[in-house]
């Protein structure tokens, strides 16, 4: 892992594959560990230089006031463009997952010269908050059990790992994998206070960002190869959100993972990597 200075902030990054190969920049959601090691290795084996990064206020990146962040969604998009240019003077393949899929959409729209391709996994075309009438919102039968649980001791790794594992089971993801990733995220959180661990595990800072103006109506302006990957069983951003992205971005390919929820299952990683490398 390393630290890269962009836009006046420090971002945690790590790399897979050979420098000089075509760059795939994977934005964290909010930490880089939202991108499975296996997926990064598969991409590297297909001749890509993979860089994954922590967003601001996450992982090894710069931290400010987690309750009132002094930056916007557009600033995160600008970070992505500057980071891509730092690692390669050629346009990069930009990839976002979950909340960072929103960052990736804005980055591709606002900085088109920085990117050559776009992958969006398990995300939607609108910001946190009320969803558009034509998009499916969070499945409330799942959200109740997910959000009504007692909070863990965020300063205790075992308590956090238990909490995140149980949440993955509710969502339909692999609880053992979620436990392992939660422990790795916890270990990389540079601050020791509960708010920092909460933010890294659940991306709570992102919900406090200024995400204006809306960008969905601009999606038809995108003119780069795009892959939309979505789990058929996703209750948080149900499949209709991915279908809308694929419909509204010209020429986008939709890859539906029939047995997936939020996370990309290990069994689907080779197919996702192959589809990404084909862009």
Secondary structure as GFF3:
##gff-version 3
##sequence-region A 1 279
A	DSSP	beta_strand	2	6	.	.	.	ID=ss1
A	DSSP	beta_strand	9	16	.	.	.	ID=ss2
A	DSSP	beta_strand	22	27	.	.	.	ID=ss3
A	DSSP	three_ten_helix	32	34	.	.	.	ID=ss4
A	DSSP	alpha_helix	37	45	.	.	.	ID=ss5
A	DSSP	beta_strand	48	53	.	.	.	ID=ss6
A	DSSP	alpha_helix	73	87	.	.	.	ID=ss7
A	DSSP	beta_strand	92	97	.	.	.	ID=ss8
A	DSSP	alpha_helix	99	110	.	.	.	ID=ss9
A	DSSP	three_ten_helix	112	114	.	.	.	ID=ss10
A	DSSP	beta_strand	115	121	.	.	.	ID=ss11
A	DSSP	alpha_helix	140	147	.	.	.	ID=ss12
A	DSSP	alpha_helix	157	171	.	.	.	ID=ss13
A	DSSP	alpha_helix	175	188	.	.	.	ID=ss14
A	DSSP	alpha_helix	194	202	.	.	.	ID=ss15
A	DSSP	three_ten_helix	206	208	.	.	.	ID=ss16
A	DSSP	three_ten_helix	216	221	.	.	.	ID=ss17
A	DSSP	beta_strand	225	231	.	.	.	ID=ss18
A	DSSP	alpha_helix	239	248	.	.	.	ID=ss19
A	DSSP	beta_strand	253	257	.	.	.	ID=ss20
A	DSSP	three_ten_helix	266	268	.	.	.	ID=ss21
A	DSSP	alpha_helix	269	277	.	.	.	ID=ss22
###
